[in-house]
Amino acid sequence: MTGKVPLFSPGSTVSSALPSYVALCLAVQVHRLASAQFTVTGPDRPITASLGGEAVLPCHLSPRMSAENMELRWFRFKFSAVVHMYRDGQDQYSMQMPEYQGRTELLRDDITNGRVSLKIRYIQPSDNGQYKCFFKSNVSYEEALLELQVADLGSAPAISVEGHQDGGIRVVCQSSGWYPQPKAQWRDLQGQLLPSASENISPEANGLFQTEIAIVLTEESNQKVSCFVRNPRLNQERVSAISIAELFFPKVSPWMVALWVILAVLLPLASYCFWRQHRAKEILRSEMERQKEALRSEMKRQKAEYEAVKELGLTRARSYAVDVTLDPDTASPYLVLSEDQKCVRLEIKRQDLPDNPERFDTCPWVLGAEGFAGGRRYWEVEVGDKPEWDLGVCRESVSRKGWVRLSPEDGYWAMRLWHGEYKACTSPSTPHPVSVRPSRVGILLDYEAGEVSFYNVTDRSHLFTFTGTFSGRLRPYFCPGYNTWGKNAAPLVICPVPAQAGGNLGP
């Protein structure tokens, strides 16, 4: 009997299916890796921002995917030069460069679609340049390059007459407060460019630029000219004009040579000509003094405008003034409060007070009686010349027992004077040198914005701003110091804010 040969055997089935199985696994793995890949895209043109204003640096993922669980980092010249970092679902400030602390905010309303933006406040000249936004997932990372261009217009050109030069009159145009370097030009009535006698652009102490350009006007040339100072980045300019009368130009008459020959005959005429020339110089000198005075007045006006801008922040903060008192139930046994609950000082001897759960038992601290869960609130504290103090706000739920660390992570947003140094109590702390020692400090809580700002009321300047996200009730926080008894026992005093400044309790 003839046997039949089977078309396949069990062994041959496995060996023939193995290559197909391996290929399928590789395809699945490649698909998984491909699905995890992404690109990061930023704006296709530079972002322009004005000094003192805000800039928003946007980036997004392609294809669209959530970035909630990714690491997001904006940095400058190198990876460790961190401008802002987001990781593990929250902002991370420990690696942030000092010059950006308190000035950045991550806008993540559309983060689930892979779209985020970094806001930078109080723009400075040093913020100008390139940034990189970096996105990192568990399996991949990408970055995009952005450019921030800082620009600002300077003061209106101030024109002055300096005197005679090369048979003409030297006229100088000056302007300051520009960024980046401006372009200065002289033009005639028809808008034609005129050659300048000299031009100088120099940096100012604050990182801005000032320019000075001069021209020599003759009687035969244009006597009415305009000075143009232009910001090439903004493509905007400021203009001033001046007109020089003919009588100011030095005159040389041909018959003056003959005059010396017949001086004895024409002496009266010579005296008259001398008087006329002297008179012209006096008029020119008076005009120069008038223009110099006008320049001084303009500089005073610009200085007054600068002081007004500087004061605007405190003036606005004071419009949210509220009445704050101290809560004796939270006061440490080493603190003594006044009857009106407005003053607190340190006492070396421990008082016999009930150890209730609300009271600080170790740290010489006390909280305000008022708690805030929304809106804007402002109050001022007289610190005088005390060598130590802490001021700020804290969560109502903070621990009251034992030693407590001051940091936003532990529920405190505070500034302190410690060993002669002013610091913002970040983690780690941020030194903050001051030019004028504050004898009174203002605190502004903007709950919805997540900001706590501190002001030097003495010179009306801004000291520092914390940024974050608040939840629950917040209460004012006070510490008169740890070694401020005896001759240093001056109290902290909650001061009334001037009536014309306060009274606005709205958000």
Secondary structure, DSSP 4 states (H G I P E B T S, - for coil): -PPPPPS--HHHHHHHHHHHHHHHHHHHHHHHHHHH--EEE--SS-EEEETTS-EEEEEEEES----TTSEEEEESSSTTSEEEEEETTEEE-TTB-GGGTTTEEEE-TTGGGTEEEEEE-S--GGG-EEEEEEEE-SS-EEEEEEEEEEEB--PPPEEEEEEEETTEEEEEEEEEEEBS--EEEEE-TT--EE--SEEEEEE-TTS-EEEEEEEEE-SSS-SEEEEEEEETTTTEEEEEEEE--GGGS----TTHHHHHHTTTTSHHHHHHHHHHHHHHHHHHHHHHHHHHHHHHHHHHHHHHHHHHHHHHHHHHHHTTB----B-GGG--TTEEE-TTS-EEEE-SSPP-----TTS-SSS--EEBS--BSSSEEEEEEE-TT-S-EEEEEEETT---SS----SGGGTEEEEEEETTEEEE--SS-EE---SS--SEEEEEEETTTTEEEEEETTTTEEEEEEE----S-EEEEEE--SS--GGG-PPEEEEPPPTTT------
